[in-house]
Amino acid sequence: QALPARSKLYALGALAAVLLMPVRLSVLAPAEVAPLKPIAVSAPVDGVVAQILVAPNQPVTQDMPLVAVDDTATRNRLAVAQKTLDVARADLARAASKAFADDASKSELQLLDARVRERSAEIAYLTELLERLKLKAPQAGIALFADAEEWRGRPVQVGERIMTVADPAQAALTIYVSPD
């Protein structure tokens, strides 16, 4: 027996109504809050991390010190360079005072002056390097890394990422849902 046309219309209307009803689905899945534009804080030179100056997930301001790399070797090189500069200046002064009477001292002046400038440039480089060994926050945000104690005393290479600084306002949620 065939259904009357009116019954077919009611059945189709009921089916359409059922299809228009929202079906709520939910799933439990691991998720991770990830920064959209993190900035890496990396080692400027080969060295050893002396100390992490902030706690994990601590808010930081721009140019706030984050990491101190061991600077013993660089400080020692700077002290030796300063002593060498003092000796080069003394040699230049001695040659300059002798240059009035001795032609050999006159020719030596340019060499000694170049040596003084070389030592001054080395001191400027080492001073800048000492400043770079104190890693600072490139922007305001949150310092993201696992454990400060894990980093203390750890050797690092140039460019090795120690932590990232991320703006908490620019974050995304990554959800890992199984395809099953």
Order of alpha helices (4+ residues) and beta strands (2+ residues): alpha-beta-beta-beta-beta-beta-alpha-alpha-beta-beta-alpha-beta-beta-beta
